[in-house]
Amino acid sequence: MSDIRNRKVAPNNVNHDLFNDKIPFKEVRVIGADGEQLGVMSKRKAQSIATSQNLDLLCVAPKAKPPVCKILDYGRYHFEQQKKEKEAKRKQHVVEIKSLRLSPVVEEHDFQTKLRHARKWLEAGMKVKIDMRFRGRMITRQETGRNTMDKFMEACSDITNVEKRPKLEGNTMSVTLSPKKTQK
């Protein structure tokens, strides 16, 4: 009767050479199933110990001298790893960046509408990137655009931090605003 454990296929994120009888090293340091050091021994002896306990041999530190292998139940180990990855992914917080476009000569009502949108997004915890495009001869009157940008930043200053100061790149001036930490 052939051993079913030897026919297991390691998942894609595990190096296939470091699992059960595919470990390429002649001598390995072995850690037992309950965490105790079993010492340095041949791969064949370590594999036989793992098989006798109905467990798997996994190389956990292939670059160590000698490489370190652990006797464990691979199915359970793999399940625990997947669970940890899911938990880490769930705890990640992706910050969304919303974008607004202003004009250097914007009417008051349009300015207030864009300001209202930006404040709503900042209060929701999103970052806001404000772009101001200078078209045609407007590039010669950058101070008008900078004044409009400063007015916008001043109107949001109670709930924002300026992440990137206004900077002119080509014909577009950009600023990035992020919500203050106390804001949720």
Backbone as JSON Lines, residues from 0, in Angstrom:
{"i":0,"aa":"M","n":[0.85,-1.19,0.0],"ca":[0.0,0.0,0.0],"c":[0.88,1.24,0.0]}
{"i":1,"aa":"S","n":[0.69,2.12,-0.97],"ca":[1.54,3.3,-1.06],"c":[1.07,4.37,-0.08]}
{"i":2,"aa":"D","n":[2.02,5.15,0.35],"ca":[1.71,6.21,1.31],"c":[1.04,7.37,0.58]}
{"i":3,"aa":"I","n":[-0.13,7.76,1.02],"ca":[-0.9,8.83,0.4],"c":[-0.2,10.16,0.59]}
{"i":4,"aa":"R","n":[0.48,10.34,1.7],"ca":[1.13,11.62,2.0],"c":[2.18,11.97,0.95]}
{"i":5,"aa":"N","n":[2.84,11.0,0.38],"ca":[3.86,11.28,-0.62],"c":[3.26,11.78,-1.93]}
{"i":6,"aa":"R","n":[1.97,11.58,-2.13],"ca":[1.32,12.02,-3.36],"c":[0.68,13.4,-3.21]}
{"i":7,"aa":"K","n":[0.8,14.01,-2.03],"ca":[0.23,15.34,-1.83],"c":[0.9,16.33,-2.75]}
{"i":8,"aa":"V","n":[0.14,17.28,-3.19],"ca":[0.69,18.34,-4.03],"c":[0.74,19.6,-3.21]}
{"i":9,"aa":"A","n":[1.92,20.2,-3.14],"ca":[2.06,21.45,-2.4],"c":[1.38,22.57,-3.16]}
{"i":10,"aa":"P","n":[0.75,23.52,-2.46],"ca":[0.1,24.63,-3.14],"c":[1.11,25.52,-3.84]}
{"i":11,"aa":"N","n":[0.61,26.44,-4.66],"ca":[1.47,27.28,-5.49],"c":[2.42,28.17,-4.69]}
{"i":12,"aa":"N","n":[2.03,28.6,-3.48],"ca":[2.87,29.53,-2.75],"c":[3.99,28.82,-1.97]}
{"i":13,"aa":"V","n":[4.09,27.51,-2.03],"ca":[5.14,26.77,-1.36],"c":[6.14,26.3,-2.4]}
{"i":14,"aa":"N","n":[7.42,26.41,-2.08],"ca":[8.44,25.91,-2.99],"c":[8.31,24.39,-3.03]}
{"i":15,"aa":"H","n":[8.05,23.81,-4.19],"ca":[7.77,22.39,-4.32],"c":[8.97,21.54,-3.92]}
{"i":16,"aa":"D","n":[10.18,22.08,-3.96],"ca":[11.37,21.31,-3.61],"c":[11.52,21.12,-2.1]}
{"i":17,"aa":"L","n":[10.76,21.81,-1.3],"ca":[10.97,21.82,0.14],"c":[9.84,21.14,0.89]}
{"i":18,"aa":"F","n":[9.21,20.16,0.29],"ca":[8.04,19.52,0.87],"c":[8.22,18.01,0.83]}
{"i":19,"aa":"N","n":[8.08,17.36,1.97],"ca":[8.18,15.9,2.12],"c":[9.45,15.32,1.49]}
{"i":20,"aa":"D","n":[9.34,14.32,0.63],"ca":[10.52,13.63,0.11],"c":[11.23,14.39,-1.01]}
{"i":21,"aa":"K","n":[10.76,15.58,-1.34],"ca":[11.41,16.38,-2.38],"c":[12.43,17.37,-1.83]}
{"i":22,"aa":"I","n":[12.71,17.28,-0.56],"ca":[13.71,18.15,0.06],"c":[15.09,17.75,-0.48]}
{"i":23,"aa":"P","n":[15.85,18.68,-1.07],"ca":[17.1,18.32,-1.76],"c":[18.32,18.16,-0.85]}
{"i":24,"aa":"F","n":[18.22,18.48,0.42],"ca":[19.38,18.47,1.3],"c":[19.62,17.08,1.87]}
{"i":25,"aa":"K","n":[20.91,16.73,2.08],"ca":[21.25,15.42,2.65],"c":[21.07,15.42,4.16]}
{"i":26,"aa":"E","n":[21.53,16.52,4.8],"ca":[21.39,16.63,6.25],"c":[20.55,17.85,6.59]}
{"i":27,"aa":"V","n":[19.68,17.7,7.58],"ca":[18.81,18.78,8.0],"c":[18.72,18.82,9.52]}
{"i":28,"aa":"R","n":[18.45,19.99,10.04],"ca":[18.14,20.13,11.48],"c":[16.64,19.94,11.6]}
{"i":29,"aa":"V","n":[16.21,19.09,12.5],"ca":[14.8,18.71,12.58],"c":[14.19,19.24,13.87]}
{"i":30,"aa":"I","n":[13.0,19.82,13.72],"ca":[12.2,20.26,14.86],"c":[10.98,19.35,14.9]}
{"i":31,"aa":"G","n":[10.72,18.78,16.05],"ca":[9.62,17.82,16.2],"c":[8.26,18.49,16.14]}
{"i":32,"aa":"A","n":[7.22,17.65,16.16],"ca":[5.85,18.12,16.05],"c":[5.44,18.99,17.24]}
{"i":33,"aa":"D","n":[6.04,18.72,18.42],"ca":[5.69,19.52,19.6],"c":[6.69,20.64,19.85]}
{"i":34,"aa":"G","n":[7.6,20.9,18.9],"ca":[8.5,22.04,18.98],"c":[9.88,21.77,19.53]}
{"i":35,"aa":"E","n":[10.16,20.54,19.96],"ca":[11.49,20.25,20.53],"c":[12.49,19.97,19.41]}
{"i":36,"aa":"Q","n":[13.76,20.29,19.68],"ca":[14.83,20.06,18.7],"c":[15.19,18.58,18.7]}
{"i":37,"aa":"L","n":[15.15,17.97,17.55],"ca":[15.55,16.57,17.43],"c":[17.0,16.45,16.97]}
{"i":38,"aa":"G","n":[17.6,17.57,16.56],"ca":[19.0,17.58,16.18],"c":[19.2,17.49,14.68]}
{"i":39,"aa":"V","n":[20.49,17.39,14.29],"ca":[20.86,17.28,12.88],"c":[20.88,15.8,12.5]}
{"i":40,"aa":"M","n":[20.22,15.48,11.39],"ca":[20.16,14.09,10.93],"c":[19.99,14.07,9.42]}
{"i":41,"aa":"S","n":[20.05,12.88,8.87],"ca":[19.89,12.76,7.42],"c":[18.42,13.01,7.06]}
{"i":42,"aa":"K","n":[18.22,13.43,5.82],"ca":[16.86,13.7,5.35],"c":[16.02,12.43,5.4]}
{"i":43,"aa":"R","n":[16.62,11.31,5.07],"ca":[15.91,10.04,5.04],"c":[15.4,9.66,6.43]}
{"i":44,"aa":"K","n":[16.26,9.87,7.45],"ca":[15.85,9.55,8.83],"c":[14.74,10.49,9.28]}
{"i":45,"aa":"A","n":[14.86,11.77,8.96],"ca":[13.83,12.75,9.33],"c":[12.5,12.4,8.66]}
{"i":46,"aa":"Q","n":[12.57,12.0,7.41],"ca":[11.35,11.63,6.68],"c":[10.7,10.4,7.3]}
{"i":47,"aa":"S","n":[11.52,9.44,7.73],"ca":[10.96,8.23,8.35],"c":[10.33,8.55,9.7]}
{"i":48,"aa":"I","n":[10.91,9.48,10.45],"ca":[10.3,9.9,11.73],"c":[8.95,10.56,11.46]}
{"i":49,"aa":"A","n":[8.9,11.43,10.46],"ca":[7.65,12.11,10.13],"c":[6.59,11.11,9.67]}
{"i":50,"aa":"T","n":[6.98,10.15,8.85],"ca":[6.05,9.14,8.34],"c":[5.54,8.26,9.48]}
{"i":51,"aa":"S","n":[6.44,7.92,10.43],"ca":[6.02,7.07,11.55],"c":[4.99,7.78,12.44]}
{"i":52,"aa":"Q","n":[5.06,9.11,12.48],"ca":[4.08,9.87,13.26],"c":[2.87,10.28,12.42]}
{"i":53,"aa":"N","n":[2.85,9.8,11.16],"ca":[1.76,10.11,10.24],"c":[1.66,11.61,9.97]}
{"i":54,"aa":"L","n":[2.84,12.26,9.87],"ca":[2.92,13.69,9.63],"c":[3.82,13.96,8.41]}
{"i":55,"aa":"D","n":[4.01,15.24,8.09],"ca":[4.81,15.64,6.94],"c":[6.09,16.31,7.4]}
{"i":56,"aa":"L","n":[7.06,16.39,6.49],"ca":[8.32,17.08,6.73],"c":[8.35,18.29,5.81]}
{"i":57,"aa":"L","n":[8.49,19.49,6.4],"ca":[8.49,20.73,5.64],"c":[9.75,21.5,5.96]}
{"i":58,"aa":"C","n":[10.48,21.93,4.94],"ca":[11.69,22.73,5.14],"c":[11.26,24.18,5.36]}
{"i":59,"aa":"V","n":[11.48,24.68,6.58],"ca":[11.03,26.03,6.91],"c":[12.13,27.07,6.76]}
{"i":60,"aa":"A","n":[13.4,26.66,6.79],"ca":[14.52,27.6,6.63],"c":[15.58,26.97,5.74]}
{"i":61,"aa":"P","n":[15.39,27.01,4.42],"ca":[16.31,26.34,3.51],"c":[17.69,26.99,3.43]}
{"i":62,"aa":"K","n":[17.82,28.25,3.8],"ca":[19.1,28.94,3.67],"c":[19.96,28.84,4.93]}
{"i":63,"aa":"A","n":[19.42,28.24,5.99],"ca":[20.19,28.07,7.22],"c":[21.25,26.99,7.01]}
{"i":64,"aa":"K","n":[22.25,26.98,7.86],"ca":[23.31,25.97,7.8],"c":[23.22,25.13,9.06]}
{"i":65,"aa":"P","n":[22.82,23.93,9.09],"ca":[22.13,23.16,8.06],"c":[20.68,23.62,7.93]}
{"i":66,"aa":"P","n":[20.01,23.3,6.82],"ca":[18.62,23.71,6.61],"c":[17.72,23.14,7.72]}
{"i":67,"aa":"V","n":[16.7,23.92,8.09],"ca":[15.81,23.53,9.18],"c":[14.51,22.99,8.61]}
{"i":68,"aa":"C","n":[14.15,21.79,9.07],"ca":[12.89,21.16,8.66],"c":[12.03,20.93,9.9]}
{"i":69,"aa":"K","n":[10.74,20.97,9.7],"ca":[9.82,20.8,10.81],"c":[8.86,19.67,10.48]}
{"i":70,"aa":"I","n":[8.58,18.86,11.49],"ca":[7.6,17.79,11.35],"c":[6.25,18.36,11.77]}
{"i":71,"aa":"L","n":[5.28,18.28,10.84],"ca":[3.97,18.86,11.12],"c":[2.92,18.25,10.22]}
{"i":72,"aa":"D","n":[1.67,18.53,10.54],"ca":[0.57,18.12,9.68],"c":[0.42,19.21,8.63]}
{"i":73,"aa":"Y","n":[0.83,18.93,7.41],"ca":[0.89,19.97,6.39],"c":[-0.47,20.55,6.05]}
{"i":74,"aa":"G","n":[-1.5,19.73,6.01],"ca":[-2.84,20.24,5.71],"c":[-3.27,21.3,6.71]}
{"i":75,"aa":"R","n":[-3.03,21.02,7.98],"ca":[-3.39,21.97,9.03],"c":[-2.53,23.23,8.93]}
{"i":76,"aa":"Y","n":[-1.23,23.04,8.69],"ca":[-0.31,24.16,8.56],"c":[-0.74,25.08,7.41]}
{"i":77,"aa":"H","n":[-1.08,24.48,6.28],"ca":[-1.51,25.26,5.12],"c":[-2.8,26.01,5.42]}
{"i":78,"aa":"F","n":[-3.73,25.37,6.1],"ca":[-4.99,26.0,6.48],"c":[-4.72,27.21,7.37]}
{"i":79,"aa":"E","n":[-3.83,27.07,8.35],"ca":[-3.49,28.17,9.26],"c":[-2.87,29.34,8.49]}
{"i":80,"aa":"Q","n":[-1.98,29.03,7.52],"ca":[-1.35,30.07,6.71],"c":[-2.4,30.84,5.91]}
{"i":81,"aa":"Q","n":[-3.34,30.13,5.31],"ca":[-4.39,30.79,4.54],"c":[-5.25,31.67,5.44]}
{"i":82,"aa":"K","n":[-5.53,31.19,6.63],"ca":[-6.33,31.95,7.58],"c":[-5.62,33.24,7.97]}
{"i":83,"aa":"K","n":[-4.31,33.16,8.22],"ca":[-3.52,34.35,8.56],"c":[-3.52,35.35,7.41]}
{"i":84,"aa":"E","n":[-3.37,34.86,6.17],"ca":[-3.36,35.75,5.02],"c":[-4.7,36.46,4.86]}
{"i":85,"aa":"K","n":[-5.8,35.73,5.06],"ca":[-7.13,36.34,4.97],"c":[-7.3,37.41,6.02]}
{"i":86,"aa":"E","n":[-6.85,37.12,7.24],"ca":[-6.97,38.08,8.34],"c":[-6.15,39.33,8.06]}
{"i":87,"aa":"A","n":[-4.94,39.16,7.53],"ca":[-4.09,40.31,7.19],"c":[-4.73,41.14,6.09]}
{"i":88,"aa":"K","n":[-5.33,40.47,5.12],"ca":[-5.98,41.17,4.02],"c":[-7.19,41.96,4.52]}
{"i":89,"aa":"R","n":[-7.91,41.38,5.47],"ca":[-9.09,42.04,6.01],"c":[-8.72,43.29,6.79]}
{"i":90,"aa":"K","n":[-7.55,43.25,7.45],"ca":[-7.13,44.39,8.27],"c":[-6.48,45.5,7.45]}
{"i":91,"aa":"Q","n":[-6.2,45.23,6.17],"ca":[-5.62,46.26,5.33],"c":[-6.64,47.37,5.12]}
{"i":92,"aa":"H","n":[-6.15,48.6,5.12],"ca":[-7.03,49.73,4.87],"c":[-6.56,50.4,3.59]}
{"i":93,"aa":"V","n":[-7.37,50.32,2.56],"ca":[-7.04,50.92,1.29],"c":[-7.59,52.34,1.27]}
{"i":94,"aa":"V","n":[-6.71,53.3,1.07],"ca":[-7.12,54.69,1.04],"c":[-7.47,55.06,-0.4]}
{"i":95,"aa":"E","n":[-8.68,55.53,-0.56],"ca":[-9.13,55.92,-1.89],"c":[-8.8,57.38,-2.12]}
{"i":96,"aa":"I","n":[-8.34,57.7,-3.31],"ca":[-8.02,59.08,-3.66],"c":[-9.06,59.58,-4.64]}
{"i":97,"aa":"K","n":[-9.78,60.61,-4.24],"ca":[-10.77,61.24,-5.11],"c":[-10.11,62.43,-5.78]}
{"i":98,"aa":"S","n":[-10.56,62.73,-6.96],"ca":[-9.94,63.79,-7.73],"c":[-10.95,64.88,-8.06]}
{"i":99,"aa":"L","n":[-10.5,66.13,-7.94],"ca":[-11.3,67.29,-8.31],"c":[-10.5,68.14,-9.28]}
{"i":100,"aa":"R","n":[-11.18,68.82,-10.18],"ca":[-10.49,69.73,-11.09],"c":[-11.06,71.13,-10.9]}
{"i":101,"aa":"L","n":[-10.17,72.05,-10.61],"ca":[-10.54,73.46,-10.48],"c":[-9.99,74.22,-11.67]}
{"i":102,"aa":"S","n":[-10.57,75.38,-11.87],"ca":[-10.08,76.3,-12.88],"c":[-9.52,77.51,-12.15]}
{"i":103,"aa":"P","n":[-8.51,78.18,-12.7],"ca":[-7.97,79.37,-12.03],"c":[-9.01,80.47,-11.85]}
{"i":104,"aa":"V","n":[-9.94,80.57,-12.79],"ca":[-11.01,81.57,-12.67],"c":[-12.33,80.82,-12.53]}
{"i":105,"aa":"V","n":[-12.63,80.4,-11.31],"ca":[-13.84,79.62,-11.05],"c":[-14.87,80.53,-10.37]}
{"i":106,"aa":"E","n":[-16.11,80.37,-10.75],"ca":[-17.18,81.14,-10.12],"c":[-17.41,80.66,-8.69]}
{"i":107,"aa":"E","n":[-17.97,81.52,-7.87],"ca":[-18.14,81.23,-6.44],"c":[-19.03,80.01,-6.2]}
{"i":108,"aa":"H","n":[-20.11,79.89,-6.94],"ca":[-21.01,78.76,-6.74],"c":[-20.31,77.43,-7.08]}
{"i":109,"aa":"D","n":[-19.58,77.4,-8.2],"ca":[-18.84,76.19,-8.57],"c":[-17.77,75.87,-7.52]}
{"i":110,"aa":"F","n":[-17.12,76.91,-7.03],"ca":[-16.09,76.73,-6.0],"c":[-16.7,76.09,-4.75]}
{"i":111,"aa":"Q","n":[-17.86,76.59,-4.32],"ca":[-18.52,76.07,-3.12],"c":[-18.99,74.63,-3.32]}
{"i":112,"aa":"T","n":[-19.47,74.31,-4.52],"ca":[-19.92,72.94,-4.81],"c":[-18.75,71.98,-4.72]}
{"i":113,"aa":"K","n":[-17.63,72.35,-5.33],"ca":[-16.45,71.49,-5.29],"c":[-15.9,71.39,-3.88]}
{"i":114,"aa":"L","n":[-15.96,72.47,-3.13],"ca":[-15.52,72.46,-1.74],"c":[-16.39,71.53,-0.9]}
{"i":115,"aa":"R","n":[-17.71,71.55,-1.14],"ca":[-18.64,70.68,-0.42],"c":[-18.33,69.21,-0.71]}
{"i":116,"aa":"H","n":[-18.06,68.87,-1.98],"ca":[-17.69,67.5,-2.33],"c":[-16.4,67.08,-1.64]}
{"i":117,"aa":"A","n":[-15.41,67.95,-1.7],"ca":[-14.1,67.63,-1.09],"c":[-14.25,67.41,0.4]}
{"i":118,"aa":"R","n":[-15.0,68.26,1.08],"ca":[-15.18,68.1,2.54],"c":[-15.9,66.8,2.86]}
{"i":119,"aa":"K","n":[-16.9,66.44,2.05],"ca":[-17.63,65.19,2.27],"c":[-16.68,63.99,2.15]}
{"i":120,"aa":"W","n":[-15.83,64.0,1.13],"ca":[-14.89,62.9,0.93],"c":[-13.85,62.85,2.03]}
{"i":121,"aa":"L","n":[-13.35,64.02,2.44],"ca":[-12.35,64.06,3.51],"c":[-12.93,63.56,4.83]}
{"i":122,"aa":"E","n":[-14.16,63.92,5.12],"ca":[-14.82,63.46,6.34],"c":[-15.06,61.96,6.31]}
{"i":123,"aa":"A","n":[-15.18,61.39,5.1],"ca":[-15.36,59.94,4.95],"c":[-14.02,59.21,5.02]}
{"i":124,"aa":"G","n":[-12.91,59.94,5.16],"ca":[-11.6,59.32,5.32],"c":[-10.84,59.14,4.02]}
{"i":125,"aa":"M","n":[-11.29,59.73,2.94],"ca":[-10.61,59.61,1.66],"c":[-9.63,60.77,1.46]}
{"i":126,"aa":"K","n":[-8.64,60.54,0.61],"ca":[-7.75,61.63,0.22],"c":[-8.35,62.32,-0.99]}
{"i":127,"aa":"V","n":[-8.0,63.59,-1.14],"ca":[-8.51,64.37,-2.27],"c":[-7.34,65.0,-3.0]}
{"i":128,"aa":"K","n":[-7.29,64.79,-4.3],"ca":[-6.26,65.4,-5.14],"c":[-6.95,66.47,-5.97]}
{"i":129,"aa":"I","n":[-6.45,67.69,-5.86],"ca":[-7.04,68.81,-6.59],"c":[-6.1,69.21,-7.71]}
{"i":130,"aa":"D","n":[-6.6,69.19,-8.92],"ca":[-5.83,69.59,-10.09],"c":[-6.39,70.9,-10.62]}
{"i":131,"aa":"M","n":[-5.49,71.78,-11.02],"ca":[-5.89,73.02,-11.65],"c":[-5.13,73.11,-12.97]}
{"i":132,"aa":"R","n":[-5.86,73.07,-14.06],"ca":[-5.24,73.09,-15.38],"c":[-5.25,74.53,-15.91]}
{"i":133,"aa":"F","n":[-4.08,74.98,-16.31],"ca":[-3.93,76.3,-16.93],"c":[-3.99,76.11,-18.44]}
{"i":134,"aa":"R","n":[-4.93,76.76,-19.08],"ca":[-5.12,76.6,-20.51],"c":[-4.74,77.89,-21.23]}
{"i":135,"aa":"G","n":[-4.05,77.74,-22.33],"ca":[-3.7,78.89,-23.16],"c":[-2.84,79.89,-22.42]}
{"i":136,"aa":"R","n":[-3.27,81.15,-22.44],"ca":[-2.48,82.22,-21.83],"c":[-2.61,82.27,-20.31]}
{"i":137,"aa":"M","n":[-3.48,81.44,-19.73],"ca":[-3.65,81.43,-18.26],"c":[-2.35,81.05,-17.56]}
{"i":138,"aa":"I","n":[-1.46,80.34,-18.25],"ca":[-0.21,79.91,-17.65],"c":[0.64,81.11,-17.23]}
{"i":139,"aa":"T","n":[0.41,82.27,-17.87],"ca":[1.17,83.47,-17.51],"c":[0.63,84.11,-16.25]}
{"i":140,"aa":"R","n":[-0.56,83.68,-15.8],"ca":[-1.16,84.26,-14.59],"c":[-1.31,83.19,-13.51]}
{"i":141,"aa":"Q","n":[-0.19,82.58,-13.17],"ca":[-0.2,81.5,-12.18],"c":[-0.6,81.97,-10.8]}
{"i":142,"aa":"E","n":[-0.34,83.25,-10.48],"ca":[-0.68,83.75,-9.14],"c":[-2.19,83.71,-8.9]}
{"i":143,"aa":"T","n":[-3.0,83.89,-9.95],"ca":[-4.46,83.79,-9.82],"c":[-4.84,82.36,-9.44]}
{"i":144,"aa":"G","n":[-4.23,81.4,-10.11],"ca":[-4.5,80.0,-9.81],"c":[-4.03,79.61,-8.42]}
{"i":145,"aa":"R","n":[-2.85,80.12,-8.03],"ca":[-2.33,79.81,-6.69],"c":[-3.24,80.4,-5.62]}
{"i":146,"aa":"N","n":[-3.76,81.6,-5.86],"ca":[-4.68,82.23,-4.89],"c":[-5.95,81.38,-4.74]}
{"i":147,"aa":"T","n":[-6.48,80.89,-5.86],"ca":[-7.67,80.03,-5.82],"c":[-7.38,78.74,-5.05]}
{"i":148,"aa":"M","n":[-6.21,78.17,-5.31],"ca":[-5.81,76.92,-4.63],"c":[-5.64,77.18,-3.13]}
{"i":149,"aa":"D","n":[-5.0,78.3,-2.77],"ca":[-4.81,78.64,-1.35],"c":[-6.15,78.85,-0.66]}
{"i":150,"aa":"K","n":[-7.09,79.5,-1.35],"ca":[-8.43,79.73,-0.8],"c":[-9.13,78.39,-0.54]}
{"i":151,"aa":"F","n":[-8.97,77.44,-1.46],"ca":[-9.58,76.12,-1.32],"c":[-8.97,75.38,-0.12]}
{"i":152,"aa":"M","n":[-7.63,75.41,-0.03],"ca":[-6.96,74.73,1.08],"c":[-7.32,75.36,2.42]}
{"i":153,"aa":"E","n":[-7.46,76.68,2.45],"ca":[-7.84,77.38,3.69],"c":[-9.24,76.99,4.13]}
{"i":154,"aa":"A","n":[-10.15,76.83,3.16],"ca":[-11.54,76.47,3.47],"c":[-11.63,75.05,4.04]}
{"i":155,"aa":"C","n":[-10.66,74.18,3.7],"ca":[-10.66,72.8,4.19],"c":[-9.69,72.59,5.35]}
{"i":156,"aa":"S","n":[-8.98,73.61,5.76],"ca":[-7.88,73.43,6.71],"c":[-8.3,72.86,8.06]}
{"i":157,"aa":"D","n":[-9.57,73.01,8.46],"ca":[-9.99,72.49,9.76],"c":[-10.08,70.97,9.79]}
{"i":158,"aa":"I","n":[-10.22,70.32,8.63],"ca":[-10.35,68.85,8.61],"c":[-9.26,68.16,7.82]}
{"i":159,"aa":"T","n":[-8.32,68.93,7.27],"ca":[-7.3,68.3,6.41],"c":[-5.88,68.65,6.8]}
{"i":160,"aa":"N","n":[-5.0,67.8,6.34],"ca":[-3.57,68.08,6.33],"c":[-3.17,68.12,4.86]}
{"i":161,"aa":"V","n":[-2.27,69.03,4.53],"ca":[-1.78,69.1,3.15],"c":[-0.66,68.08,3.03]}
{"i":162,"aa":"E","n":[-0.91,67.05,2.24],"ca":[0.08,65.98,2.07],"c":[1.16,66.42,1.09]}
{"i":163,"aa":"K","n":[0.75,67.01,-0.02],"ca":[1.69,67.55,-1.01],"c":[1.31,68.98,-1.29]}
{"i":164,"aa":"R","n":[2.25,69.89,-1.13],"ca":[2.01,71.3,-1.39],"c":[1.69,71.51,-2.87]}
{"i":165,"aa":"P","n":[1.03,72.63,-3.21],"ca":[0.73,72.9,-4.61],"c":[2.0,72.95,-5.45]}
{"i":166,"aa":"K","n":[2.0,72.2,-6.52],"ca":[3.18,72.09,-7.37],"c":[2.74,72.14,-8.81]}
{"i":167,"aa":"L","n":[3.45,72.94,-9.61],"ca":[3.13,73.07,-11.02],"c":[3.95,72.08,-11.82]}
{"i":168,"aa":"E","n":[3.27,71.19,-12.53],"ca":[3.93,70.22,-13.41],"c":[3.33,70.4,-14.79]}
{"i":169,"aa":"G","n":[4.12,70.94,-15.69],"ca":[3.6,71.24,-17.02],"c":[2.61,72.38,-16.93]}
{"i":170,"aa":"N","n":[1.38,72.14,-17.35],"ca":[0.36,73.19,-17.25],"c":[-0.68,72.86,-16.18]}
{"i":171,"aa":"T","n":[-0.36,71.94,-15.26],"ca":[-1.3,71.53,-14.22],"c":[-0.68,71.73,-12.85]}
{"i":172,"aa":"M","n":[-1.4,72.42,-11.98],"ca":[-0.98,72.58,-10.59],"c":[-1.78,71.59,-9.76]}
{"i":173,"aa":"S","n":[-1.09,70.83,-8.91],"ca":[-1.77,69.79,-8.12],"c":[-1.45,69.94,-6.65]}
{"i":174,"aa":"V","n":[-2.4,69.54,-5.81],"ca":[-2.21,69.49,-4.37],"c":[-2.97,68.26,-3.87]}
{"i":175,"aa":"T","n":[-2.42,67.58,-2.87],"ca":[-3.08,66.41,-2.29],"c":[-3.42,66.72,-0.84]}
{"i":176,"aa":"L","n":[-4.67,66.52,-0.49],"ca":[-5.14,66.74,0.87],"c":[-5.52,65.4,1.49]}
{"i":177,"aa":"S","n":[-5.16,65.21,2.76],"ca":[-5.54,63.99,3.46],"c":[-6.3,64.38,4.72]}
{"i":178,"aa":"P","n":[-7.2,63.53,5.19],"ca":[-7.97,63.86,6.38],"c":[-7.08,63.85,7.62]}
{"i":179,"aa":"K","n":[-7.43,64.68,8.59],"ca":[-6.69,64.67,9.86],"c":[-6.98,63.38,10.57]}
{"i":180,"aa":"K","n":[-6.06,62.94,11.41],"ca":[-6.18,61.64,12.1],"c":[-7.38,61.57,13.02]}
{"i":181,"aa":"T","n":[-7.76,62.67,13.64],"ca":[-8.88,62.66,14.57],"c":[-10.22,62.51,13.85]}
{"i":182,"aa":"Q","n":[-10.21,62.78,12.55],"ca":[-11.43,62.71,11.76],"c":[-11.76,61.27,11.4]}
{"i":183,"aa":"K","n":[-12.99,60.83,11.49],"ca":[-13.42,59.49,11.07],"c":[-14.66,59.59,10.24]}
